[in-house]
Amino acid sequence: MFLIHIDGLAKILEHYGIIAKLFADDVKNLLDNKNGLDVSKLQIALDSIADWANVWQLSVSLNKCSVLSIGRGTAV
């Protein structure tokens, strides 16, 4: 039942070009940031996650949130 419930979140993220990896109640968002515009796309997707969680009366655990930047550039 939970998989049906969270499928809507995956579809929202796909709309913004974000790859979502879902496991139980965890969500990992992946984005290949090739230019500065991709950062704003990621922010919009994160805002959409917050909106989705509010609609479904779920909370996002900020203590468990983190960013992993891989590459030669500086983290944004």
C-alpha positions in Angstrom: 0.0 0.0 0.0 2.9 2.4 0.8 4.4 1.8 -2.6 1.2 3.0 -4.3 1.2 6.0 -2.0 4.8 7.1 -2.6 4.6 6.5 -6.4 3.1 10.0 -6.8 6.3 11.5 -5.4 8.5 9.6 -7.9 6.3 10.9 -10.7 6.7 14.5 -9.5 10.5 14.1 -9.4 10.6 12.6 -12.9 8.7 15.6 -14.2 11.7 17.8 -13.1 14.3 15.4 -14.5 15.4 14.1 -11.1 16.2 10.4 -10.8 14.5 9.1 -7.6 15.7 6.0 -5.8 13.1 4.9 -3.3 13.6 2.3 -0.5 11.0 1.9 2.2 10.5 5.5 3.4 13.8 6.9 2.1 14.2 8.9 -1.1 17.5 9.6 -2.8 17.4 12.3 -5.5 20.1 12.1 -8.2 20.9 14.9 -10.7 23.7 15.4 -13.1 24.5 19.1 -12.6 26.0 20.2 -15.9 25.3 23.9 -15.5 23.9 26.5 -13.0 20.4 25.9 -14.3 20.4 22.4 -13.0 20.8 23.7 -9.4 17.6 25.6 -9.6 15.9 22.5 -11.1 17.0 20.5 -8.0 15.7 23.3 -5.7 12.3 23.2 -7.4 12.2 19.4 -7.0 13.1 19.7 -3.3 10.4 22.2 -2.8 8.0 19.8 -4.5 9.0 17.1 -2.1 8.2 19.4 0.8 4.8 20.3 -0.8 4.0 16.6 -1.4 4.9 15.8 2.2 2.7 18.6 3.5 -0.3 17.4 1.4 0.0 13.9 2.7 0.7 15.1 6.3 4.2 13.6 6.4 7.3 15.1 7.8 10.7 15.3 6.2 13.5 14.5 8.7 16.0 17.3 8.2 18.5 15.5 10.4 18.7 12.7 7.8 19.1 15.0 4.8 22.5 15.5 3.2 24.1 16.5 -0.1 26.8 14.5 -1.8 28.7 16.2 -4.6 30.9 14.2 -6.8 33.2 15.8 -9.4 36.0 18.3 -9.9 33.9 21.4 -9.5 33.0 23.2 -6.3 29.8 22.2 -4.4 26.9 24.6 -4.8 
